[in-house]
Amino acid sequence: MEIEKLRDELQGRIFLPEDSEYDEARNIYNAMIDKRPALFVKCKDRHDVSKAIRFAKKNKLEVSVKAGGHNGAGLALVDNGLVIDLSEMKAIIIDPKKRTAIIEPGNTLGAVDKATHKHGLAIPVGVNGNTGISGLTLGGGLGFLTRKAGLTIDRLIAAEVVLASGEIVTANEKSHADLFWALRGGGGNFGVVVSFTFDLIPVKNVYAGPMLWPIGKAKEVMQFFDTHTKDASHDLYGFFAFLKVPDADPFPEHLRKTNVCGIVWCYTGTVDKIKEVFDPIRKFGPPILDFVSEMPLPTLNSLFDWLYPPGLNWYWKGHYVNELTDSCIATNIEYGANLPTPRSTMHLYPVDGKAHEVGQKDTAWAHRDIRWVQVIIGVSEDPNKNDLIKNWSKRYYGAMIPHSSGGGYVNFTMHDDEARVKESYGVNFDRLSKIKKKFDPENFFHLNQNIKPATS
Ligand SMILES: Cc1cc2nc3c(=O)[nH]c(=O)nc-3n(C[C@H](O)[C@H](O)[C@H](O)COP(=O)(O)OP(=O)(O)OC[C@H]3O[C@@H](n4cnc5c(N)ncnc54)[C@H](O)[C@@H]3O)c2cc1C
């Protein structure tokens, strides 16, 4: 009866286990996650979100929040609880004159990119088009424009939030400034964000793509990656990767399935500088494969979507890394040259450039002094290989602990990383936990990288 009453009050819909849409709704990106919620509330607007929160409280249901459904740990779902499903809230409103975008949380990065690109504008987002803008932003947001324009949160200027009380508030530098500070990196701890307002930057086409080198050159490539990008212009970005060459076009037959290392470049500077910037890079090695060319930014941001479609099994771990010492490089090569499956990989994403210009305490994202976010990614098509990818990721992660600067990016954690949350927020943890106490004293929103409310 209670559910029927809620159904009548909503603009959106409710899916129960007996409904035909239920299984599709609980299908999230990581196929390793198999949770059975009691109900999904497919919200259409902020009032639906508020009603779902009040309903869950009254009926003592645990709540999870689902946006893009990309979270590796499967935080979007909850067994026997209520899922606040934002995936149908997809409005995007762009003001090209003011260079702002108001974005609802159900959008993927691909949809956001496409909409802003029409105006020659962009938000710094992640490297896969099917990731949700929502979870990515709340955790920080790393991608090809990090060095040029900062983290995704560095372009966030306001958010509309439904609090644990059901109240709807606007958070920005002037209104609920503490909440606005916490949202920029603090994840889903403080309420449900129903719209994000971003400040856009002009970027249209980029000169970008992967270059690959043989695995035997990995040490030199990592050293080159370190020194060459250190003082480079913020227009040049590259992330380092260990990978197996995909067994598919456009990769040449003789390289397919071999272990290699690579750098995926993105240059946003002027065309006349391309030769000057890329000649020394091309001379280094030289690369065995060079796919770097001019392309629209959305093409780059979705270049690997075909390789990582939804429905694969994922287990990942992460570190913050500051220095690529000889022994750190040796540890990386030991595991990176022995990937357990064709799609498993390791990426080192830069966090310098513009992201370093923001102070450690200016947003909740504390580790502004580190150079790289490392993500160790075990991926398998075959669920029988889940233990294989988990063991490899855990062993690689363990071996990297002595080389980590402490903590790791919260968006690259699994359910077994809870003990690491405090370290990951570093100097900002105590303030975050006080703000949590103010806005969510009962820890109603706890299915996230959980920051517990302060006790005093
Ligand atoms: C293939 C792949 C590539 C990725 N690449 C990048 C990358 O390049 N850069 C990067 O920074 N990250 C990257 N990520 C990590 C990504 O940022 C996280 O997985 C993020 O959680 C995804 O957000 P989502 O909305 O899709 O997730 P969901 O699973 O829907 O949400 C995850 C959690 O975030 C919180 N949350 C989400 N939306 C809201 C909201 N509106 N209000 C309150 N809480 C909310 C909730 O706690 C929720 O459970 C990648 C992930 C994958 C799988």
The ligand as an SDF file (V2000), in Angstrom:
LIG
                    3D

 53 58  0  0  0  0  0  0  0  0999 V2000
   35.5330    2.2860  -17.8140 C   0  0  0  0  0  0  0  0  0  0  0  0
   35.6930    3.3200  -16.7530 C   0  0  0  0  0  0  0  0  0  0  0  0
   36.4430    4.4380  -17.0020 C   0  0  0  0  0  0  0  0  0  0  0  0
   36.5970    5.4210  -16.0210 C   0  0  0  0  0  0  0  0  0  0  0  0
   37.3820    6.5010  -16.3080 N   0  0  0  0  0  0  0  0  0  0  0  0
   37.5010    7.4870  -15.4020 C   0  0  0  0  0  0  0  0  0  0  0  0
   38.2470    8.6590  -15.7040 C   0  0  0  0  0  0  0  0  0  0  0  0
   38.7840    8.7990  -16.7920 O   0  0  0  0  0  0  0  0  0  0  0  0
   38.3420    9.6250  -14.7610 N   0  0  0  0  0  0  0  0  0  0  0  0
   37.7550    9.4980  -13.5320 C   0  0  0  0  0  0  0  0  0  0  0  0
   37.8640   10.4310  -12.7310 O   0  0  0  0  0  0  0  0  0  0  0  0
   37.0450    8.3990  -13.2140 N   0  0  0  0  0  0  0  0  0  0  0  0
   36.9040    7.4000  -14.1030 C   0  0  0  0  0  0  0  0  0  0  0  0
   36.1850    6.2780  -13.7890 N   0  0  0  0  0  0  0  0  0  0  0  0
   35.6620    6.1180  -12.4280 C   0  0  0  0  0  0  0  0  0  0  0  0
   34.3340    6.8080  -12.2790 C   0  0  0  0  0  0  0  0  0  0  0  0
   34.5490    8.1630  -12.0100 O   0  0  0  0  0  0  0  0  0  0  0  0
   33.5500    6.1940  -11.1100 C   0  0  0  0  0  0  0  0  0  0  0  0
   33.3100    4.8410  -11.3880 O   0  0  0  0  0  0  0  0  0  0  0  0
   32.2540    6.9280  -10.8310 C   0  0  0  0  0  0  0  0  0  0  0  0
   31.7370    6.4420   -9.6060 O   0  0  0  0  0  0  0  0  0  0  0  0
   31.2460    6.7380  -11.9280 C   0  0  0  0  0  0  0  0  0  0  0  0
   30.1110    7.5320  -11.7390 O   0  0  0  0  0  0  0  0  0  0  0  0
   28.6770    6.9970  -12.1690 P   0  0  0  0  0  0  0  0  0  0  0  0
   27.7240    8.0970  -12.0230 O   0  0  0  0  0  0  0  0  0  0  0  0
   28.7800    6.3180  -13.4960 O   0  0  0  0  0  0  0  0  0  0  0  0
   28.5110    5.8620  -11.0840 O   0  0  0  0  0  0  0  0  0  0  0  0
   27.3500    5.2710  -10.1890 P   0  0  0  0  0  0  0  0  0  0  0  0
   27.7650    3.8370  -10.0000 O   0  0  0  0  0  0  0  0  0  0  0  0
   25.9960    5.5320  -10.7170 O   0  0  0  0  0  0  0  0  0  0  0  0
   27.5150    6.0690   -8.8570 O   0  0  0  0  0  0  0  0  0  0  0  0
   28.5770    5.8090   -7.9870 C   0  0  0  0  0  0  0  0  0  0  0  0
   28.3370    6.4100   -6.6500 C   0  0  0  0  0  0  0  0  0  0  0  0
   28.5390    7.8200   -6.6990 O   0  0  0  0  0  0  0  0  0  0  0  0
   27.5930    8.4770   -5.8670 C   0  0  0  0  0  0  0  0  0  0  0  0
   26.7190    9.2850   -6.7040 N   0  0  0  0  0  0  0  0  0  0  0  0
   26.6200    9.2510   -8.0490 C   0  0  0  0  0  0  0  0  0  0  0  0
   25.7820   10.2140   -8.4710 N   0  0  0  0  0  0  0  0  0  0  0  0
   25.3360   10.8400   -7.3700 C   0  0  0  0  0  0  0  0  0  0  0  0
   24.4760   11.9500   -7.1550 C   0  0  0  0  0  0  0  0  0  0  0  0
   23.9150   12.5970   -8.1710 N   0  0  0  0  0  0  0  0  0  0  0  0
   24.2530   12.3640   -5.8940 N   0  0  0  0  0  0  0  0  0  0  0  0
   24.8560   11.7260   -4.8590 C   0  0  0  0  0  0  0  0  0  0  0  0
   25.6720   10.6790   -4.9970 N   0  0  0  0  0  0  0  0  0  0  0  0
   25.9300   10.2530   -6.2400 C   0  0  0  0  0  0  0  0  0  0  0  0
   26.8410    7.4090   -5.1330 C   0  0  0  0  0  0  0  0  0  0  0  0
   27.4920    7.0820   -3.9210 O   0  0  0  0  0  0  0  0  0  0  0  0
   26.9220    6.2710   -6.1160 C   0  0  0  0  0  0  0  0  0  0  0  0
   26.7250    5.0130   -5.5490 O   0  0  0  0  0  0  0  0  0  0  0  0
   35.9920    5.2840  -14.7570 C   0  0  0  0  0  0  0  0  0  0  0  0
   35.1910    4.1610  -14.5130 C   0  0  0  0  0  0  0  0  0  0  0  0
   35.0630    3.1750  -15.4850 C   0  0  0  0  0  0  0  0  0  0  0  0
   34.2550    1.9390  -15.1680 C   0  0  0  0  0  0  0  0  0  0  0  0
  1  2  1  0
  2  3  1  0
  2 52  2  0
  3  4  2  0
  4  5  1  0
  4 50  1  0
  5  6  2  0
  6  7  1  0
  6 13  1  0
  7  8  2  0
  7  9  1  0
  9 10  1  0
 10 11  2  0
 10 12  1  0
 12 13  2  0
 13 14  1  0
 14 15  1  0
 14 50  1  0
 15 16  1  0
 16 17  1  0
 16 18  1  0
 18 19  1  0
 18 20  1  0
 20 21  1  0
 20 22  1  0
 22 23  1  0
 23 24  1  0
 24 25  2  0
 24 26  1  0
 24 27  1  0
 27 28  1  0
 28 29  2  0
 28 30  1  0
 28 31  1  0
 31 32  1  0
 32 33  1  0
 33 34  1  0
 33 48  1  0
 34 35  1  0
 35 36  1  0
 35 46  1  0
 36 37  1  0
 36 45  1  0
 37 38  2  0
 38 39  1  0
 39 40  1  0
 39 45  2  0
 40 41  1  0
 40 42  2  0
 42 43  1  0
 43 44  2  0
 44 45  1  0
 46 47  1  0
 46 48  1  0
 48 49  1  0
 50 51  2  0
 51 52  1  0
 52 53  1  0
M  END
$$$$
